[in-house]
């Protein structure tokens, strides 16, 4: 078990070193090499299935949606609920919750 962890760490290290070797130049959309790039590329093992938060349960879609959408609350590393857009919330009855949003929060339509 320990040797497999060491193998994985060494593999990741080699990948990072190899990816850094090509950082000096990049190609533009026309295929011409450029010495500087403002592009940050992230690779994941699969494409997002959907960007609709109500229609997905796969991690590839969740990884992309976490970069696009803000949530009312989030879970921290200890699985405790923390505020994100909401500064406070309370349960009104068994089916209704009231959320008070952080100052300056706007929806995509500007409201």
N, C-alpha and C positions, 0 to 999 in steps of 0.2 A: 504494500500500500504506500509506504513512504517513498519507494523508488519511483512509483508512477507520479507522485506529486512533484518530485524533482524533475522528472522528464517533462511534465507539463510546464513547469516554470521555465526550464531551459528552452522549450519550444517557443513559448511566448517571448522570451528574451531575444531569441534569434529572429523572430518575425519583426519585432520592434527595431532591431539593428538593421535588418534588410530594408524595412520601409523607410528608415531615415537616410539610407544611402541615395535614394532617388529624390530627396527633397530639394535639391539645388535648382532644378528646372522642371517646368510643367508645360503641357501643350495647351494652347488655347483652342477654342471651338473650331478654328480653321486648321488645326493640326500643327501650327507653328510653335516651336519651343519658346517658352517665356522664362526669364530668370526669376520672376517674382509671381506669387500667386496669393490671393486672398481667399482661397477656397479651402475649407476644412472638410475632408472626406471621412465619413464613418461607414464602416462595413458591418453588415449583420448577415446572418446565415439565411434569411428568407425575406421576401418582400412583404409589406403590410397587406393583409387581406382586404381590409377596409379602413376608412378613417372615420367611420360612424361609431362613436363610443357605445351606442346601444346595441350594435350588431356584431360585436367581436369579443373574443376571449383568448386570443392568441398573443403571445409575447411580442412577436414582430410588429403587429399593429399597435400594441400598447407602447412600445418604445418610440414609435413615430408620433403617436398622439400625445405623449408626454411632452414632446417638443413643440406641439402646436396649441394645445388647449390648456387652460388653467382650470383647476378644480376648486370647489368650495372648501374642501378639507383634504388632507393627505395623511398617509400613515408614515410614521418615522421608522427608524431601524428597529425599534423595540415594539413595533406594531401598535403604537399609541396614536390616536387621532390628534392631528395638529391643524391649526387654521392655515388656509392658503389665501383664497379670495375672501372667505368669511372671517370676520374678526370675532364673532360670537354667534351662537345658535341656541335655540331652545325648542323643546317639543311642546306644541300647543295641545294636541290630542293624539290619539293612537295612529292617526294617518296624516298629521300635519306638523311640519317643522317650520320655524321662522329663522332665517339667516340674516344677520346684519353684515353687509359687505364693507371691506376696507374702503377708505376714502379714495376717490379717483378711479374706481373700477368702472369700466365702460364695456358694454356689449359690442359685438361686431357691427351692429347697426348704428352705433354711436350713442345710444341711450345710456 
